[in-house]
Amino acid sequence: MRRVFSSNDVTETALVRDALVRNGIDVTIQNEHSGHSAVPAFRPPAEIWIRHDHDHDNARRIVGETIAALSTDALPPTWVCSICREENPQSFEACWNCGRDKPGGGRH
């Protein structure tokens, strides 16, 4: 058995585990319920271990892809102001920096 991932984030650990299982990799989780501890400083991270060493390279690739997708999904879409080139959250109807209306609809 080899460890391929560890995290204090219960949701992140579950998503990585699910991605590995969907790809046919047999896993076990150690410290699975430690994320529910009341004292974060004293809880060990949950660890995902693969049961078969020959799955290691594929598992590391899947873990990397899953974490990258989580990071990308967490970022809300933005738009760039045509005047000052600042990035703005999609929910902004006008540029936070210069007040220019959002392209394609801005303020009315």
C-alpha positions as CSV (number, residue, x, y, z in Angstrom):
1,M,0.0,0.0,0.0
2,R,1.1,3.5,-0.8
3,R,-0.2,6.9,0.3
4,V,-1.2,9.1,-2.6
5,F,-3.1,12.0,-0.9
6,S,-3.7,13.7,2.4
7,S,-5.9,16.6,3.5
8,N,-7.8,18.0,6.4
9,D,-10.7,18.9,4.0
10,V,-13.3,16.1,4.3
11,T,-15.0,17.1,1.0
12,E,-11.7,17.3,-0.9
13,T,-10.7,13.9,0.4
14,A,-14.1,12.4,-0.6
15,L,-13.9,13.9,-4.1
16,V,-10.3,12.5,-4.7
17,R,-11.4,9.1,-3.3
18,D,-14.4,9.0,-5.6
19,A,-12.3,9.9,-8.7
20,L,-9.8,7.1,-7.9
21,V,-12.6,4.6,-7.4
22,R,-14.3,5.7,-10.6
23,N,-11.0,4.9,-12.4
24,G,-10.9,1.4,-11.0
25,I,-8.3,2.0,-8.3
26,D,-8.8,0.2,-5.0
27,V,-8.3,2.6,-2.1
28,T,-8.5,2.8,1.7
29,I,-8.8,6.0,3.8
30,Q,-7.0,6.4,7.1
31,N,-8.1,9.0,9.6
32,E,-11.3,9.4,7.5
33,H,-13.3,10.9,10.4
34,S,-10.6,13.1,11.8
35,G,-11.9,16.0,9.8
36,H,-14.9,16.1,12.1
37,S,-12.8,16.8,15.1
38,A,-13.6,19.9,17.1
39,V,-10.0,21.0,17.4
40,P,-8.4,21.5,13.9
41,A,-4.9,21.9,15.3
42,F,-5.0,18.4,16.8
43,R,-6.6,16.4,14.0
44,P,-4.5,14.3,11.7
45,P,-5.2,14.7,8.0
46,A,-7.2,12.0,6.2
47,E,-5.0,9.9,4.0
48,I,-5.8,8.0,0.9
49,W,-3.8,4.9,0.3
50,I,-3.9,2.7,-2.8
51,R,-3.9,-1.0,-2.2
52,H,-1.8,-2.0,-5.2
53,D,1.6,-0.4,-5.9
54,H,1.2,-0.9,-9.7
55,D,-1.6,1.7,-9.6
56,H,0.6,4.4,-8.1
57,D,1.5,6.4,-11.3
58,N,-2.1,6.4,-12.5
59,A,-3.4,7.3,-9.0
60,R,-1.0,10.3,-8.7
61,R,-2.2,11.5,-12.1
62,I,-5.8,11.3,-11.1
63,V,-5.2,13.0,-7.8
64,G,-3.4,15.9,-9.6
65,E,-6.2,16.2,-12.2
66,T,-8.8,16.2,-9.5
67,I,-7.1,18.8,-7.3
68,A,-6.5,21.0,-10.4
69,A,-10.2,20.8,-11.3
70,L,-11.2,21.7,-7.8
71,S,-9.0,24.7,-7.9
72,T,-10.3,25.8,-11.3
73,D,-13.9,25.3,-10.3
74,A,-13.5,27.4,-7.2
75,L,-12.6,30.4,-9.2
76,P,-15.7,32.4,-10.3
77,P,-15.7,33.6,-13.9
78,T,-14.4,37.2,-14.5
79,W,-14.6,39.8,-17.2
80,V,-11.8,42.3,-18.1
81,C,-12.6,46.1,-18.3
82,S,-11.9,47.4,-21.8
83,I,-10.7,50.7,-20.3
84,C,-8.4,50.0,-17.4
85,R,-7.9,46.2,-18.0
86,E,-8.8,45.2,-14.4
87,E,-10.5,41.9,-13.8
88,N,-14.0,42.0,-12.3
89,P,-16.2,39.3,-10.9
90,Q,-19.0,38.2,-13.4
91,S,-21.6,39.6,-10.9
92,F,-20.2,43.1,-11.2
93,E,-22.2,45.3,-13.6
94,A,-19.5,47.9,-13.8
95,C,-15.7,47.9,-13.3
96,W,-14.7,48.1,-9.7
97,N,-11.8,50.4,-10.6
98,C,-13.0,52.9,-13.2
99,G,-16.8,52.4,-13.3
100,R,-17.0,51.4,-16.9
101,D,-20.1,49.3,-17.7
102,K,-19.7,45.6,-18.2
103,P,-19.6,44.7,-21.9
104,G,-22.9,43.4,-23.2
105,G,-25.2,44.8,-20.7
106,G,-23.7,46.6,-17.7
107,R,-25.8,49.1,-15.8
108,H,-29.1,50.4,-17.2
